[in-house]
Amino acid sequence: MIVDLLYFFFVLGVLVFVHELGHFLVAKKSGIRVEAFSLGYPPKAVGVQIGETEYCLSWLPLGGYVKVAGMADFGHEESQGKPWEFQSKPRWIKMAVMVAGPAMNFFLGFLLLLILRMAAGEYAFLDDSRVGEVKTDSPFYTAGLRPGDRILTVGNTAINDWEEMSDAFLLHAGDVVPVEIERTPAYQTDRTERLTISVDLTSPPREGLGLGYYMTTEVGAVMPGMPAAEIDLQPGDVITSVNGVPVTMWWEMSREISAQPGVEISLTWQRNGEEMTAQIIPSSQTFNGETVGRIGIDSASKRNPIPFFKAVRRSASETIILSTAIFGFVKDLVIGQQSSSALAGPVGIFQMVGQSAERGFSYLLWFMAMLSINLGVLNLLPIPMLDGGHLTILAVEGIIRRDLSARHKAWLQQAGFAFLLFLIIYVTFNDIGRISGWFGN
């Protein structure tokens, strides 16, 4: 628990610091006086005055703030017409100060993804356009695509790797697109055939493409203390069946093992041409509220070094995709196509940080990247008290060519504060209920 708390405060502290640093740097660069830079909300725990700015650590650790001259949280004008005050600056500078916080969160998310890609390299299977799992509810399955097929062209675009394939399908979203594939007929490994299928992407899948990578069942690593280590499973072993179900691809094997948490099953594998079998009980682990079975193995898929500019391009693309998905979730939440029970608050984030840290530092960094992008998106929502609320007010003032009154701003900010307070209470109650099981499975 103590370690999880430390990880939680580390993650939250970095994200809040980076966000507020964006506001701070742009304000200073624009000649706006910054009176306070605080990690955490008042009451103040400790502070030090350096020049015109007091740098503080405050007792409530779930956020932070930058206090600039001539701007108050609840809309009361403090401006005295001084040139270093927020209200004295042109509207575009005010908007730049507001957008700088979320922009820094997007940049941090991108930077963490880039670091992970450069450090870990790239899985070799990403250089292949073969598909593994094809979900039965995806338009690709309906069109006739099957596991093991290699995609050659999408429309008029030649496909060489997984990224080119994903990008091509995203470009054709909303269309019916011809796709040329290469298939090895069953029991005829010495020849292949080419087919053209028509994939209807007029209603693209809500969660990804519904396609999985092509990965064999060769074991790459065995985690100490997990069930696989107890039966002496070794790197290089190739798993051939799970509980009597033949498997040739990783997703098939994972599906069968995941469905049997805490239940004894048989596992069969090949080692140097010799078939071996053992009974094994997958450990029960909870991910996203679902209990699944895990035996503690990693794939043998190799990682290759990734060129810097390719890593930059892919990290930027992933940042955009994650941002778009979060905006889409918010839109679906507003129109009633998503349940508010899917929202996570401080308690839920604390739990997810702990789970990510348990899986390894790289998983924690990935979760930080995702959370940072989430923070960037949420702060751009047009809700008073958030940066997006300030941007909306500034945009409205630009359209009507006059400033809103201090009274109107105060009312909007107070309404926004009340809404955010209610939301925090709701998601916290929701988190506690989900974790404790009050709301059922």
C-alpha positions as CSV (number, residue, x, y, z in Angstrom):
1,M,0.0,0.0,0.0
2,I,2.8,2.5,0.9
3,V,4.7,1.7,-2.3
4,D,1.5,2.1,-4.4
5,L,0.9,5.5,-2.7
6,L,4.4,6.6,-3.6
7,Y,3.9,5.5,-7.2
8,F,0.6,7.3,-7.2
9,F,2.0,10.6,-5.9
10,F,5.0,10.3,-8.3
11,V,2.7,9.9,-11.3
12,L,0.2,12.6,-10.3
13,G,3.0,14.9,-9.3
14,V,4.8,14.7,-12.6
15,L,1.6,15.2,-14.6
16,V,0.5,18.2,-12.6
17,F,3.9,19.7,-12.6
18,V,4.2,19.4,-16.4
19,H,0.7,20.9,-16.9
20,E,1.3,23.9,-14.6
21,L,4.8,24.4,-16.1
22,G,3.1,25.0,-19.4
23,H,1.0,27.8,-18.0
24,F,4.0,29.2,-16.1
25,L,6.4,29.3,-19.0
26,V,4.0,30.9,-21.5
27,A,2.9,33.4,-18.9
28,K,6.5,34.4,-18.1
29,K,7.4,34.5,-21.8
30,S,4.5,36.8,-22.4
31,G,5.5,39.2,-19.7
32,I,2.7,38.2,-17.3
33,R,3.7,38.2,-13.6
34,V,3.4,34.8,-12.0
35,E,2.6,35.2,-8.3
36,A,2.5,31.6,-7.2
37,F,3.3,28.1,-8.6
38,S,1.9,25.3,-6.4
39,L,1.9,21.6,-6.5
40,G,-1.3,20.6,-4.6
41,Y,-4.1,22.8,-3.4
42,P,-4.2,25.0,-0.3
43,P,-3.6,25.0,2.6
44,K,0.1,25.6,1.8
45,A,2.6,23.2,3.4
46,V,5.8,24.9,2.5
47,G,6.8,27.7,0.2
48,V,9.8,29.7,-1.0
49,Q,9.8,33.2,-2.6
50,I,12.1,33.6,-5.6
51,G,11.7,36.9,-7.3
52,E,8.1,37.7,-8.0
53,T,6.9,34.0,-7.6
54,E,6.2,31.9,-4.5
55,Y,6.9,28.2,-5.2
56,C,4.7,26.0,-3.0
57,L,3.9,22.5,-1.9
58,S,0.4,22.3,-0.6
59,W,-1.4,19.7,1.4
60,L,-4.2,18.6,-1.0
61,P,-2.1,16.6,-3.6
62,L,-4.8,16.1,-6.3
63,G,-3.8,19.0,-8.5
64,G,-2.0,22.3,-8.6
65,Y,-2.2,25.8,-9.9
66,V,-0.4,28.8,-11.3
67,K,-1.6,32.2,-10.0
68,V,-1.0,35.0,-12.5
69,A,-1.4,38.7,-11.8
70,G,-4.8,40.1,-12.7
71,M,-6.7,36.8,-12.8
72,A,-8.8,35.1,-10.1
73,D,-10.2,31.7,-10.0
74,F,-13.8,32.8,-9.6
75,G,-14.0,35.6,-12.2
76,H,-13.5,38.6,-9.9
77,E,-11.4,41.1,-11.7
78,E,-8.2,42.0,-9.9
79,S,-6.8,44.0,-12.8
80,Q,-5.3,47.4,-12.1
81,G,-4.4,48.0,-15.7
82,K,-0.7,47.2,-15.1
83,P,1.1,45.9,-18.2
84,W,2.3,42.7,-16.5
85,E,-1.3,41.6,-15.7
86,F,-3.2,38.8,-17.5
87,Q,-6.2,41.1,-18.3
88,S,-3.9,43.7,-19.9
89,K,-2.6,41.2,-22.6
90,P,-4.2,40.6,-26.0
91,R,-6.8,37.9,-26.2
92,W,-4.5,35.6,-28.2
93,I,-1.9,35.7,-25.5
94,K,-4.5,34.8,-22.9
95,M,-5.6,31.9,-25.0
96,A,-1.9,30.8,-25.4
97,V,-1.5,30.8,-21.6
98,M,-4.6,28.7,-21.2
99,V,-3.8,26.1,-23.9
100,A,-0.2,25.7,-22.8
101,G,-1.1,23.4,-19.9
102,P,-3.0,20.8,-21.9
103,A,-0.4,21.1,-24.7
104,M,2.4,20.1,-22.3
105,N,0.4,17.1,-21.2
106,F,0.1,16.0,-24.8
107,F,3.8,16.6,-25.3
108,L,4.6,14.6,-22.2
109,G,2.4,11.7,-23.4
110,F,4.2,11.8,-26.8
111,L,7.6,12.0,-25.1
112,L,7.0,9.0,-22.8
113,L,5.7,6.9,-25.8
114,L,8.9,7.9,-27.7
115,I,11.1,6.9,-24.8
116,L,9.4,3.5,-24.6
117,R,9.8,2.9,-28.3
118,M,13.4,3.9,-28.4
119,A,14.3,1.9,-25.3
120,A,12.3,-1.3,-26.1
121,G,12.7,-1.3,-29.9
122,E,9.9,-2.7,-32.1
123,Y,8.5,-6.1,-32.2
124,A,9.6,-8.0,-35.3
125,F,6.0,-9.0,-36.1
126,L,5.2,-5.3,-36.8
127,D,7.3,-5.7,-40.0
128,D,4.8,-8.3,-41.2
129,S,1.3,-7.7,-42.6
130,R,-0.1,-11.1,-41.6
131,V,-3.0,-11.0,-39.2
132,G,-3.5,-13.2,-36.2
133,E,-6.9,-12.9,-34.4
134,V,-9.8,-11.6,-36.6
135,K,-12.7,-10.8,-34.2
136,T,-15.9,-12.3,-35.4
137,D,-17.9,-9.0,-34.9
138,S,-15.5,-7.1,-37.1
139,P,-16.2,-6.1,-40.8
140,F,-13.0,-8.0,-41.7
141,Y,-14.3,-11.3,-40.6
142,T,-17.6,-10.6,-42.4
143,A,-15.6,-9.9,-45.6
144,G,-13.8,-13.2,-45.3
145,L,-10.4,-12.3,-43.7
146,R,-9.1,-15.1,-41.6
147,P,-6.2,-15.7,-39.1
148,G,-2.9,-16.2,-41.0
149,D,-3.9,-14.2,-44.0
150,R,-1.3,-11.7,-45.2
151,I,-2.7,-8.3,-46.4
152,L,-1.0,-7.2,-49.7
153,T,-3.0,-4.1,-50.7
154,V,-5.7,-1.9,-49.3
155,G,-7.4,0.0,-52.1
156,N,-4.5,1.1,-54.3
157,T,-1.9,1.1,-51.5
158,A,0.7,-1.6,-51.3
159,I,1.1,-2.9,-47.7
160,N,4.5,-4.0,-46.3
161,D,4.0,-3.9,-42.5
162,W,1.4,-3.5,-39.8
163,E,1.6,0.3,-39.5
164,E,1.0,0.8,-43.2
165,M,-2.0,-1.6,-43.0
166,S,-3.5,0.3,-40.0
167,D,-3.0,3.7,-41.6
168,A,-4.5,2.5,-44.9
169,F,-7.6,1.2,-43.1
170,L,-8.0,4.5,-41.1
171,L,-7.7,6.5,-44.4
172,H,-10.6,4.4,-45.9
173,A,-12.8,4.7,-42.8
174,G,-16.4,5.3,-44.1
175,D,-15.7,3.4,-47.4
176,V,-16.1,0.0,-48.9
177,V,-12.5,-0.8,-49.8
178,P,-11.0,-3.7,-51.8
179,V,-8.3,-5.6,-50.0
180,E,-6.0,-8.1,-51.7
181,I,-4.8,-10.9,-49.4
182,E,-2.4,-13.9,-49.6
183,R,-3.6,-17.1,-48.0
184,T,-2.0,-20.5,-47.5
185,P,-4.7,-23.2,-48.0
186,A,-5.2,-25.6,-45.2
187,Y,-2.7,-28.6,-45.4
188,Q,-1.0,-27.0,-48.4
189,T,2.0,-25.2,-46.9
190,D,3.9,-25.4,-50.2
191,R,1.7,-22.9,-52.1
192,T,-0.3,-19.8,-51.6
193,E,-3.3,-18.2,-53.3
194,R,-4.3,-14.6,-53.8
195,L,-7.8,-13.3,-53.1
196,T,-9.6,-9.9,-53.2
197,I,-12.2,-9.2,-50.6
198,S,-14.4,-6.1,-50.1
199,V,-14.3,-4.7,-46.5
200,D,-17.2,-2.5,-45.5
201,L,-15.8,0.3,-43.3
202,T,-18.8,2.5,-43.5
203,S,-19.4,1.7,-39.8
204,P,-15.9,1.1,-38.5
205,P,-15.4,-0.8,-35.2
206,R,-15.8,1.2,-32.1
207,E,-12.7,-0.2,-30.5
208,G,-9.7,-0.7,-32.8
209,L,-9.8,-2.6,-36.1
210,G,-10.7,-6.0,-34.5
211,L,-7.5,-7.5,-35.8
212,G,-4.6,-9.0,-33.8
213,Y,-0.9,-9.5,-34.5
214,Y,0.4,-12.7,-36.0
215,M,2.4,-14.3,-33.2
216,T,3.3,-18.0,-32.7
217,T,3.0,-19.8,-29.4
218,E,6.7,-20.0,-28.8
219,V,7.6,-19.1,-25.3
220,G,10.2,-16.3,-24.9
221,A,10.4,-15.8,-21.2
222,V,9.0,-17.5,-18.0
223,M,8.3,-15.3,-15.0
224,P,9.7,-16.7,-11.7
225,G,7.1,-17.8,-9.1
226,M,4.3,-18.1,-11.7
227,P,2.5,-21.4,-12.7
228,A,4.6,-21.8,-15.9
229,A,7.8,-21.9,-13.9
230,E,6.4,-24.5,-11.5
231,I,5.9,-27.0,-14.4
232,D,9.4,-26.1,-15.8
233,L,8.1,-24.5,-19.0
234,Q,11.2,-23.0,-20.8
235,P,12.0,-20.4,-23.4
236,G,11.9,-22.0,-26.8
237,D,9.0,-24.3,-25.9
238,V,6.1,-24.2,-28.4
239,I,2.7,-24.7,-26.8
240,T,0.5,-26.8,-29.0
241,S,-2.7,-27.3,-27.0
242,V,-4.5,-25.9,-23.9
243,N,-6.9,-28.3,-22.2
244,G,-7.2,-30.4,-25.4
245,V,-7.8,-27.4,-27.7
246,P,-5.2,-27.1,-30.4
247,V,-3.5,-23.7,-30.6
248,T,-1.0,-22.4,-33.2
249,M,-1.2,-18.6,-32.5
250,W,-0.6,-16.6,-29.3
251,W,-4.1,-15.1,-29.2
252,E,-5.7,-18.6,-29.3
253,M,-3.5,-19.8,-26.5
254,S,-4.2,-16.7,-24.4
255,R,-7.9,-16.9,-25.0
256,E,-8.0,-20.5,-23.6
257,I,-5.8,-19.8,-20.6
258,S,-7.5,-16.5,-19.7
259,A,-10.9,-18.3,-19.5
260,Q,-9.7,-20.7,-16.8
261,P,-8.5,-18.6,-13.8
262,G,-7.9,-20.8,-10.7
263,V,-9.0,-24.0,-12.6
264,E,-6.6,-26.9,-13.3
265,I,-6.0,-27.4,-17.0
266,S,-3.7,-29.5,-19.2
267,L,-0.9,-27.8,-21.2
268,T,0.9,-29.5,-24.1
269,W,4.1,-28.2,-25.7
270,Q,6.9,-29.3,-28.0
271,R,10.6,-29.1,-26.9
272,N,13.3,-30.1,-29.3
273,G,10.8,-32.4,-31.2
274,E,9.5,-34.0,-28.0
275,E,5.9,-33.6,-26.9
276,M,5.4,-32.8,-23.2
277,T,2.2,-32.4,-21.1
278,A,1.6,-31.1,-17.6
279,Q,-1.3,-30.0,-15.4
280,I,-1.3,-26.3,-14.5
281,I,-3.6,-23.9,-12.6
282,P,-3.6,-20.4,-14.1
283,S,-3.3,-17.7,-11.4
284,S,-6.3,-15.4,-11.1
285,Q,-5.6,-11.7,-12.0
286,T,-7.9,-8.8,-12.4
287,F,-7.7,-6.4,-15.3
288,N,-10.2,-3.7,-16.0
289,G,-12.6,-5.3,-13.6
290,E,-12.4,-8.8,-15.2
291,T,-10.8,-11.8,-13.6
292,V,-8.6,-13.8,-16.0
293,G,-6.1,-16.6,-15.9
294,R,-2.4,-16.0,-16.3
295,I,0.5,-18.6,-16.2
296,G,3.4,-16.1,-16.5
297,I,4.9,-16.3,-19.9
298,D,5.9,-13.8,-22.6
299,S,6.1,-14.2,-26.4
300,A,9.3,-15.1,-28.1
301,S,8.7,-12.3,-30.6
302,K,12.0,-10.4,-31.0
303,R,12.4,-6.7,-30.8
304,N,14.5,-4.8,-33.4
305,P,16.0,-1.3,-33.0
306,I,13.7,1.4,-34.3
307,P,15.1,4.4,-36.2
308,F,14.6,7.7,-34.4
309,F,12.4,9.5,-37.0
310,K,10.2,6.4,-37.4
311,A,9.8,6.2,-33.6
312,V,8.8,9.9,-33.6
313,R,6.3,9.4,-36.3
314,R,4.7,6.4,-34.6
315,S,4.7,8.0,-31.2
316,A,3.0,11.1,-32.7
317,S,0.5,8.9,-34.5
318,E,-0.3,7.0,-31.2
319,T,-0.7,10.2,-29.3
320,I,-3.3,11.4,-31.9
321,I,-5.1,8.1,-31.9
322,L,-5.3,8.1,-28.1
323,S,-6.5,11.7,-28.0
324,T,-9.2,11.0,-30.6
325,A,-10.4,7.9,-28.7
326,I,-10.7,9.9,-25.5
327,F,-12.6,12.7,-27.2
328,G,-14.8,10.0,-28.8
329,F,-15.5,8.5,-25.3
330,V,-16.5,11.9,-23.9
331,K,-18.8,12.5,-26.9
332,D,-20.4,9.0,-26.4
333,L,-20.8,9.7,-22.7
334,V,-22.6,13.0,-23.4
335,I,-25.0,11.4,-25.9
336,G,-25.7,8.4,-23.7
337,Q,-23.8,5.7,-25.7
338,Q,-21.3,5.2,-22.8
339,S,-22.1,4.5,-19.2
340,S,-20.8,7.0,-16.6
341,S,-19.8,3.9,-14.6
342,A,-16.8,3.7,-17.0
343,L,-15.4,6.9,-15.5
344,A,-12.4,6.5,-13.1
345,G,-11.5,9.0,-10.3
346,P,-8.6,9.3,-7.9
347,V,-9.3,5.9,-6.2
348,G,-9.6,4.1,-9.5
349,I,-6.4,5.8,-10.8
350,F,-4.6,4.8,-7.6
351,Q,-5.6,1.2,-8.2
352,M,-4.5,1.3,-11.9
353,V,-1.2,2.9,-11.0
354,G,-0.5,0.1,-8.6
355,Q,-1.4,-2.6,-11.1
356,S,0.8,-0.9,-13.8
357,A,3.8,-0.7,-11.4
358,E,3.4,-4.4,-10.5
359,R,3.8,-5.3,-14.2
360,G,7.0,-3.3,-14.5
361,F,8.4,0.2,-15.0
362,S,7.7,0.3,-18.7
363,Y,4.0,-0.4,-18.0
364,L,4.0,2.4,-15.5
365,L,5.5,4.8,-18.0
366,W,2.9,3.7,-20.6
367,F,0.1,4.3,-18.1
368,M,1.6,7.7,-17.4
369,A,1.6,8.6,-21.1
370,M,-2.1,7.5,-21.4
371,L,-3.1,9.4,-18.2
372,S,-1.2,12.5,-19.4
373,I,-3.0,12.5,-22.7
374,N,-6.3,12.0,-20.8
375,L,-5.5,15.0,-18.6
376,G,-4.8,17.1,-21.7
377,V,-8.1,16.2,-23.3
378,L,-10.2,16.7,-20.2
379,N,-8.7,20.1,-19.5
380,L,-9.8,21.2,-23.0
381,L,-13.4,20.5,-22.3
382,P,-15.5,23.7,-22.3
383,I,-16.3,23.4,-18.5
384,P,-15.8,26.6,-16.4
385,M,-12.8,26.3,-14.0
386,L,-11.0,24.1,-16.6
387,D,-8.6,25.5,-19.2
388,G,-11.2,24.7,-21.8
389,G,-13.8,26.8,-20.0
390,H,-11.4,29.8,-20.0
391,L,-10.8,29.2,-23.7
392,T,-14.5,29.1,-24.4
393,I,-15.1,32.4,-22.5
394,L,-12.2,34.1,-24.4
395,A,-13.6,32.8,-27.7
396,V,-17.1,34.1,-26.9
397,E,-15.6,37.5,-25.9
398,G,-13.7,37.5,-29.2
399,I,-16.9,36.8,-31.2
400,I,-19.0,39.5,-29.4
401,R,-16.0,41.9,-29.3
402,R,-16.3,42.7,-25.7
403,D,-15.4,41.2,-22.3
404,L,-18.0,39.5,-20.2
405,S,-18.8,41.2,-16.9
406,A,-17.0,40.1,-13.8
407,R,-20.4,39.0,-12.4
408,H,-21.1,36.7,-15.3
409,K,-17.6,35.2,-15.1
410,A,-17.9,34.6,-11.4
411,W,-21.3,32.8,-11.9
412,L,-19.8,30.6,-14.6
413,Q,-16.8,29.7,-12.6
414,Q,-18.8,28.9,-9.5
415,A,-21.2,26.7,-11.5
416,G,-18.2,24.9,-13.1
417,F,-16.6,24.4,-9.6
418,A,-19.9,22.9,-8.3
419,F,-20.1,20.6,-11.3
420,L,-16.5,19.4,-10.9
421,L,-16.9,18.9,-7.2
422,F,-20.0,16.8,-7.8
423,L,-18.2,14.8,-10.5
424,I,-15.2,14.1,-8.2
425,I,-17.6,12.8,-5.5
426,Y,-19.5,10.7,-8.0
427,V,-16.4,9.0,-9.6
428,T,-14.9,8.4,-6.2
429,F,-18.1,6.7,-5.0
430,N,-18.2,4.8,-8.3
431,D,-14.5,3.7,-7.8
432,I,-15.1,2.5,-4.3
433,G,-18.3,0.6,-5.3
434,R,-16.5,-1.1,-8.3
435,I,-13.5,-2.1,-6.2
436,S,-15.5,-3.3,-3.2
437,G,-18.1,-5.1,-5.4
438,W,-21.1,-3.1,-4.2
439,F,-22.3,-2.8,-7.7
440,G,-22.0,-6.5,-8.6
441,N,-19.8,-8.0,-11.3
